[in-house]
Amino acid sequence: MNKLILGIAGEIASGKGTVTQYIINEHKANSYRFSDMLRDILKRLYTEHSRENMQKLSTAIRENYGEDIMAKVMMEDVKNDNHDIVIVEGIRRLADILYLKKLSGYKLVYIEADMEKRYERIIHRDENPDDKGKTFKEFSQEHEQESELQIKDLKNYADFVLDNNGEFKDLYKQIDEIVKK
């Protein structure tokens, strides 16, 4: 089997982590997240892993080292991975896919979900400390942050678009179809 590299994109709480975890569990994949490199740096700086801090750090890194620096890191991680299926989760910008799409077997998967559904998900999960008490208005405003602005446009570059407004079984069926292809 040739290596399958799945780039996962979608707006906040669209289901990127759910899709990634399913593929890891059911198809023995390995994964990398753009946010992990930011969390690593924030941990080393003894700074809270809030969405705001990650956005600021991402902007600072890209302003000083180039828009594509994080994509270069991901490409190297993926190239060095020996799994048959490798997932790159949290693609946010076109620059994030420029290097990855050069790799044989790369496919971009975009996940869609309604804003109300995504809001319910974010306040019930425990990923970032500043998510639980968020109002719907605050959640809506986050979509105007620099780090979120290009995400919707990535759908135009996607090889596959998943609808995550239904039940888990519906989502899993869509994922299994992609892996089969």
Secondary structure, 3 states (H helix, E strand, C coil): CCCEEEEEEECCCCCHHHHHHHHHHHHCCEEEEHHHHHHHHHHHCCCCCCHHHHHHHHHHHHHHHCCCHHHHHHHHHHHCCCCCEEEEEEECCHHHHHCHHHCCCEEEEEEECCHHHHHHHHHHCCCCCCCCCCCHHHHHHHCCCCCCCCCHHHHHHCCEEEECCCCHHHHHHHHHHHHHC
